[in-house]
Amino acid sequence: MPIRWRLTLMFAAVMAVLLAGLIAFLYHHFRSDLDYNINQSLSARAQDIAGLVRQEDATDTSGALHQLPASPDNVVQVLDQSGRVLGATGVLSQPALLSPGELPTAQEGPRLLQRGSSLRLYALPLANDHKVVVAGVSLAERDAALDKLDNALLIGVPPALLLATLAAYGLAAAALRPVERMRQRAATISTDEISTRLPLPESQDEIRRLGDTLNEMLDRLEDGLNHERMFIANASHELRMPLAVLKAELEVSLRERGGEHELREAMESAVEETDRIIKLAEDLLLLARAEDGTLPIDAHDLTVEELLVELGARFAPVFERAGRPLDVDVDSLPAGIAVRADPDRIEQAVANLIDNTVRYGAGPTTLGARVDAGIVEIHVTDSGPGFGEQFLPHAFDRFSRGDPARRRGGVGLGLAIVRTIAQAHGGDAGAGDMPGGGADAWISLPAAAQLAVWRERHPA
């Protein structure tokens, strides 16, 4: 059932309950007012008759009561202590309004009595006179007034409920009309028209906020889709060059039937291009696993000092071949400071930082770390030209290069992988230019208190 129908039916049900309660309240309130007025009128009439009876007793020495004036809607009787009618509106021979069982109770004090649903009595005893004045009134007029009220409510309430229900349906339809427009627009959005946005109502209400939220979601989806399209385009472009070179090398080796030396050079070039393709495929697989949340992390307790020393020893030959010094600075580290991380992944991330400075940096390189507020930052600094103001904001983007013309220097995934590995460990990565020249790139990881591990590995 559509929401507008559900809202309308719920509103109609609530309105029906409220109107029923209002009708019951009005009916009982009106009836109570009528009964109160009737009771007050009976009491006043009985008091008036009692005054007439006392006055007549004082002037009539014979004790006989004159016949009371008749009234079409009221009846009055004066009874003695035996229940005999001494005076009445009408003939004296009419039956007494009080039964013998009710007379003693009426002589004790004023009483209201009901005769079925058509007559109400009010009995008022006369003090020191053993007489009872009984005033009665017909309830026909009261019942007629109540019937008239019932008829008016029965005639007026159903149309009012119907009009209120129709108004509720109109309000629900008007309130949901922007949602229907958004639904129709959303049905037309596809990957080919991802830039389309949902129409928003002018009112600043919940539906407007829902539309804003959905449009923001579409913005994120468009950014993600464009990012993936760019990623695929860049990956295809990067794969095309080594494959083209590999194909050319193989075609040349087949066409020019050279000697063993030429064939070996062609095969070595083909192996080099194959290694580039394998490295690119592995990097793409790592990034894809990180996005899917399936990047395997086998965390262990690693002391930062031992990690830096091992990485320095591993890359020392690389810097020696490049004719550049590598300094491992561990003097400023607190004793026993450690991180809980995957050794292979952390080594891969730091290795990418070092490889980046080997390719694009210059001068002495320092591998060190600092600890601040429970965060361990592993830094790789050099004295080269730095990243540059234009490239620095995009240094960790995929397929980004400081110099796009340098095709053989890498595909621009190294620093992106560094950040991916850092974030998989709950950390991050960053880079900056040194004030005096040079580049500074780092990876930050949460520190772990590993004094017990340090003492175990370095006994006193």
PyMOL commands that set and color helices and strands:
alter all, ss='L'
color gray80, all
select helices_A, chain A and resi 3-59+103-108+140-188+191-193+206-255+260-292+304-322+343-360+392-394+407-409+414-424+451-457
alter helices_A, ss='H'
color red, helices_A
select strands_A, chain A and resi 74-79+85-88+111-115+119-126+131-138+300-303+326-329+337-341+365-372+375-381+428-433+439-449
alter strands_A, ss='S'
color yellow, strands_A
deselect
rebuild
show_as cartoon
